[in-house]
Amino acid sequence: MSDIDGSLKNLNQKLDWIINRLNYLENVLTESQQYPEVVNFLQSLKLGTAMYGEPLKTLNRIVSAKKLIESTSVKDEINKIILNYLAVKGPRNVSELTREIRRQRGKASRTTVRNRINQLIESKALIKDGNRYRLP
């Protein structure tokens, strides 16, 4: 797993560097006002490059969830559903998590889901962000 983690971090760093460099070039060319067509091209290129960021973040969340699921304290079906759903969809509230568990298992109570979320928070597998929960 550490190879995947390292590769993802490396890709994110490179992507951030590319986007920062494109921003710099765009600013320089915008100030000079000599090549407006190149500025438009750079904006398009920057947009295309930024589109890779979201899938990388999702993949990073999935890898984190996989590590948590494989850990000894999180070997429960409900916990696995919660972690997988948060890995794929990002931060969610109790109602959204309950609906997903119901969809996958056929039944789920908000009380049970809330209890599992609290256990996951205590084990540092989740972080509470307002009324939503996310992976660390």
Secondary structure, DSSP 8 states (H G I E B T S, - for coil): -HHHHHHHHHHHHHHHHHHHHHHHHHHHHHHHTS-HHHHHHHHHHHHHHHTTHHHHHHHHHHHHHHHHHHSGGG--HHHHHHHHHHHHH-SB-HHHHHHHHHHHHS---HHHHHHHHHHHHHTTS-EEETTEEE--
